[in-house]
Amino acid sequence: MRITSLDEITEKVRQHGIKPKVAIAPCAEEFVIRSALAAFEEGIAEPIFIGNLKKTEAVVKEHNLNISGFDFYEENDDTLAVAKAVLLFKEGKAALIMKGLVSTSVVLKAILNKETGVPPKGIISHVTVFESPDLDRLIVMTDAGVNIKPNLQRKADILRNALQVARKLGIEKPKAAILAATEKVNYPAMPATLDADILSKMSSEGAFGDAIVAGPLALDLALSPAAAALKGITNPVAGFADILCTPDIESGNILYKALTTIAGKSMASVVIGSDVPVVVPSRGDSDRSKFISIALACYLANC
């Protein structure tokens, strides 16, 4: 059954009955703490707080929050706090890791560390899930936070990760749009258009399993049936994309921030590809986005 809203993800996790422990590092930030407490109150996760005790106590006091009764590990250095979160996962004391007020790169370095981390077998990538403009389905977007300038092979792997998430959300035959500035191949001026065309051809040859991949497609052609019809684009993805694959991290991050800042969208964001599910909302995201990011990670890991 296809999941059509972010609230439905939360409800699925709640019904599953597993309340995994989430190691949050560093934790001294209002929205991070609020989202963690909301996750506990909603019965989907139990937080473990890691970070500077004095800073955390100041945040808790200022915003009238209460984290007593939860495990707290004091680490005054952000890098050490993230390393502690990874260690707790490896020791089986935490099932998820959540990025606090720290750069995503710090979290990824800790996970990818060959000696102390949890290196993935394949590639890791950033996946965001949000509700479509007409609110009747979920859309998966990638990659706005991990892979800076992926080559063609890396883009194929990023797409496979996104397809995995889409299928987990009940989309049996995902439609993926490989985004560019135009629907026509324009090489070498726009290398992304050629990559998109190749990925589309790879899909038609079965490289991505039961999925439909089309590209290059401009954003409006991927999401608006009216825009697709106006331009005479008739492929099944046009206007009905389940997955949006951006050319690089710059375009992905700009699209992400436009959706949150201008459109006011709530976004559930995770890093997938490693054994440890990682909750990675943007530092500027609301507590709502951080909460549903926890819910998505719990869903992908346990449901």
Helices and strands as residue ranges (DSSP letters): H 6-16, E 21-25, H 30-41, E 46-51, H 53-62, E 72-74, H 78-90, E 96-99, H 104-112, E 125-131, E 138-142, H 152-168, E 175-179, H 191-204, E 212-217, H 219-223, H 225-230, E 243-245, H 249-257, I 258-262, E 268-272, E 278-279, H 287-302
